[in-house]
């Protein structure tokens, strides 16, 4: 049994997790959890033993100086608690780390042991994948679950994916078998501009999480960062006619696919979110100033993170838009893993990444990144090759010189 010292009794806790690497296109998912931790002043209370789960040649430790003293930060997964006050308080357990290199079943069991001890009511896992979606349109976010009852009650897609998967898919299935309600939220990142960060995709994930758990999330500077990001990509695309033409093709496919969805639940969700933000205190959760720290704590602080860099991709032929998935350009929904990954051509100055959203079947769970230097001549396209499989993590290097290619997959 895990004994947690200094962790207060939590109120209706929800565990929110994200992992850098194969499941994290543009670092959108891990940045979303980092945002929650920063805005709500999370306190780290546990870190998994890095020796058990990570290959340090793939995810290298980093060295830094602290007041002249040399210290090492090891790649791992850390858990923190944030206490959200207000009329309807609810606490969050944040899990942020790197997709493990080995022993995935033990890794998931250890996280579930923490969830059990803390009384977690639901696990929400964030992910981001590469998709044929234009940067000029709202970022598609899909919610999937393996629980048919949860799918019906929370208006989610029931996963039917078959194929290679990442730690997000494995953790979701482990939760389902343990009887813990689990949901995965997937944002689709444009494959031609997948370099991190992607504040627009991070913002879309936080908005969907807000709807799911009924808390008002303080967004800070994210909306402005998202606008600046889009303007920057607009400028790069405008400098190359091939890029501009390709983006227009994606826009047309996306608009055609989503035309029937221009009313109903999507509009209702946006209106409810508008009312929550317009009238502080009227929504289900608190405003930005109502979050409180976790009282009498004896937490261990051990910050650290890794980062991935995505690849350049070859130009895909845009397909029809999704029926229910996060991407535009395929008729699928991300379930528990990617069916295909890009066959990347590494250009000079590029760092290669991992799998992309498949063009047919259920899309993959992840990301890595097909990078596009729009200024270099635009996207070279997207193609598909099978990812390396479920039991390996493409990983993200811990320091700049070893920054690995991270992919993402369900």
N, C-alpha and C positions, 0 to 999 in steps of 0.2 A: 504494500500500500504506500502511496505517495503522501508524505506529510508536508504540508505547506505552512511554514511559519511566517507570521506577519501579513498574511493575506486575509483581508476582512471577508465576512460573509457577503456574498454577492446577491444582487437583486435581479431576478429573471435574466441571468447572463446568456449572452450569445457569443460564440466563438467565431471570430473573423480571421481567416488565414489567407496568406499569399506567399508564393515561393518564386524567387528569382530563377531564371534559366529558361527551360523549354516551355514553360507555361506562361511566359511573361513578356509578350511582344511590347517593345517600346518601354519596358519597365512599368507599364501602366498599372498592373495589379499590385506589385510590391510598393509602388509609390502611393497608392491609395491607402494601404494599411499604415505606411509611414506617416501619411497626412493625419489619419485618425490619432495615431500615437502622439504626434506633435501638438495638434489642436487641443486634445483632451489630456495632455500631460500624463501619458502612460508611465507606469513604473514597472520595470522588468523584475520579475520574481523567479524566473527559471530559465535555464539554457540547456539544451540537449548536449550530451557529450560529443564533441566533434570527432573524436577518435572512432566512434561507433558507426558513423554514417557518411563520412566524407573522405574522398581521395584528395590529398593535399597537393598532388601534382595536377589535378584538374581545377580545384578551388584552393588557391594558395593562401596561406596566412599573410597578414600585412604587419609591417613593423612601423612603429611611430615613436616619437619622443614626447614624454610627458614631464615637463619641467626638467629637461635634461636627462631623464631616466628612460632608457630604451624599453619599450613594451611591445607585446605581440597581441594582435587580435586574430582569433581563429574563426574560420568560417563555420557557422552553426545556425541553429534555429532557436529563437528566443521568444518567450511568452511574457506578455505584460498585461496589466489590468488598467482599465480606465473606468472611472466612476462618473456617470452622467446624471446630474441632478435635474431638478425641475418638478413639474406637477406629476409626471409619470416617469420616475427615475428607472433607468435600466443600465446595467453594467455590461461592459464588453471585455472579452478576453482576446487579445490580439496575438496572432501567431505570425511571425515574419522571419523568413530564413531563405536558404538556398535549397533547391531540389537536391535531395541526398544522392550520393553516388552508389550506395549499397544498402542492403538490409531495409528495404522499404516497408515490409510487413511489421518489423519491430519498431520502425520509426512511427508508423501510424498507430500502433498499439500504445506507444508511449504518449503520444498526443491525446489519444482517447482516455488514457488513465488520468491525465490532467483534467480533461473535460468532465469525467465522472466525479472526481474529487471536488471540483468547483461547482457542480450542479448545472452544467451547461445545458440549456434547453434546445439549442439548435446550433448547427455548424454551417457557416457560410464561407465558401472558398471562392476567392476571386482569381480570375485568369484572363489572359488576353492572347488572341491569335491573329495571324496575318490573314487578311481577306481582300477580295476584290471590291473594295468599298472606297468611294471618293472622300478625300479629306474635307470637301466643301459641304458635306451633309452631316446630320447628327450621327454620332457613333452608335452603331447597332449594339445592343446588349441583350443577350439571351440568358434566361434562367432555366436550368435543367436540374432534374432530380431523378433518383432511382426509385423513389417512393411514389406509387400511384396515388395514394390518398393525399400526400403532400402536393402532388402536381395538380390535383383537382381543387384543393382548398386554397392554394396560393397562386393559382393561374400560372403554372410553370409547365415547361415541356418535360414529358417523361422520356428519359434517355433510351435510345435504342441503338446506340453506336456500337460497332464491332471493329476492332483494329488496335493498333499500337496506342498506348496511353502514357500519360505522365503521372507525377505524384498527385496532381489534383484529382484525376480519375480514381487512383488507388485509394486515396484518403476518403473520397466520397463513398466508394463501395464499402470500405471498412466501417464507416459510420452507419451505413444502412444495415450491415450484418450485425452491428452492435446495438441496433435499435435506437440510434441517435438520429433525429431528423437532420438531413444534410441537403444543401442547395449549392450549386455552382453558378456563378455569374460570369459570363464571358463577353468581353468587349472585342470587337473586330477592328483591327488597326490596318490602315492602308499599307499594303505590302511595298509600295514604291517610296514610302517615307516612314520607315519603321525604326529609325534611329531613336534611342531614348534621349531625353524624356518625351512623353506624349501627354501633356496636361489635358488635352481634350478627351482622350480615352479615359484617363484617371477620373476626370469630372463625371463622365457618363457612368462609370462604375459606382461612384459615390452616390449619384442621384438614384440609381436603381437600388442600391443598398438601403438608402433612406426610405424608399417606398416599402421595401421588404420588411425591415425591422421596426418601422414606425418611430424613428428618431430623427430629429432635425439635426443635420450634420453641418457644422460651421465650415464654410468653404474657403474662407480666407482669400488669398489672391489667386486661387485656381481659375475662376472665370476669366479674369484678366489675362492670366498666363495662356489659357486656351485660345483666347482671341488673338493674342500676339503670335502664338504658334501657327494658327491658320493663316494669318496675314503673311508670315514668313514663307510658308509653303506656297501661298498664292504668288508671291513675287518670284520664287524660284521657278514655278511652273510657267509663268508668263514669259520667262526668258527662253523657253524652248518650245517650239511649235509642236513637236511630237508628244511631249509631256502634256501640253494643254489639250491636244486632241484626244489623248488617251483618257485624261480626266473627264472630258466631256462625254466620252463613250460610257464611262462608269456612271456618271451622273444620270444619263438617259436610262440606263438599265435599272439603276436604283429607283428612280422616280416612277418608272413603269411598274416595277414590282411592288412598290409600297403605295401606289395610288389607292387601292381599296382600304388601306389602313389609315387613311387620313381623317378618320373619325372614330368615335367609340372610346374604347378603354384607353388608348394612347393619349387622346385629348383630355380625358378625365384625369389621368395621372398628372399630366402637366398642369392642369388647373388646380388640382389639390396641392401640388408642390408650390405653385405660385401663392396660394392663400397662406400656406404655412410660413413662407418667407416674408410675406407682406405684413402679417400680423403676429409678431413675436408673442409666444405664450398661448396662441390659439391652436397650435398644432399638437401632435401627440408627444413632442419632445421639447427640450429646452432650447434656448438661443445659445449663441456662442459663449456668453458670459456665465452660463449656468452650470457648466461642467466643473466638477470638483475633483481634487486629487484623492488618492485612496487612503486617507486617514493615517492611523498608526501602522506604518508599514516597516518591514525590515527587508526591503527588496535589494536584490543584487543588480548593480548597473554594469552592463557589459556590451555597449553598443558596437555595431560592426555590420558591414554589408558587403555584398559583391555586386558586380555589374556585368552585363552582357553587351556585346556589340553585334548588330545584325549584318547580313550580307547583301550583296547586290543581286537582283534577280532578272530573269529573262522575261520578256513581255508575254503575258497570257492573252488568250483570246477571251474577251469578256463574255460571260455566259449570262443566262437569265438570272434575275434577282432571286433572293431566297424567299421561300414561303414562310418559314418561321425562324430562320437562323440569323446570326448576327452579321453575316456578311452580305454584300451585294455581289452577285456574280456566280452564286451556286445555289442550288435548291435544297440546301441542307441546313441542319441545325447542329451546333456543337454539342456533343453528348459527353462521352467520356474519353475521347482520344482522337488524334488526327489519323486520317487515312493516308495522307501523303505528305511529303516534305519536299522542299525545293531542291532542285539540282542546281547548286549555285556556282556562278562564275565569279571568282574573286578578282576584282579589278585593282589596279594599283591604288593603294591608300585605303582600301576597304578592309573591314574585318568581317569575316563570314559569320553567319548565324545558323539557325536551325529550321525546323519544319514550318510549313505554311498550311493554311486552311485548305482542305481538299476541294477539288472542283466538283466532285460528285460523291454521293453518299453523305453520311453524317460528317460534318467538319471536325477537324481536329481541335484539340484543346490547347493549342499553344502557339508559341511564338518564338521567334528567334529573330530573324529578321532579314527580310529582303530589303536591303537598303537601296535607295535611289538617290543619286546625286542629280537632282533635277538640272543643276547647272552644268553637269557633265554631258548632258544629252538625253536625260530622261530615263524612264524605266526601261530596262532591257527585257522586261517581260517577266512572267512567272511561269514556272513549270512545275512538275510534280515528280518527286522521287520518294520512295518510301523512307520514313525515318528509321533511325537505327534500332528502334524497338522500345519496349516499355521499361525494361529493367536497367537502363542506363540513363544517366543524366548528362545532357550535353554540357551542363554546368556553366557557371559564370566565374571567371577568374576574380580573385580577390584584389589583385593590384593591377595597375594600368598596363604593366608590361606583359602580364599574362591574361589580360582580359579575354576570356574565352567566348566562344559563340554560344549564346543561349538560345534555345528554341522553346517552343511551347507545345504542349499537347495535352489532350485530354487523356 
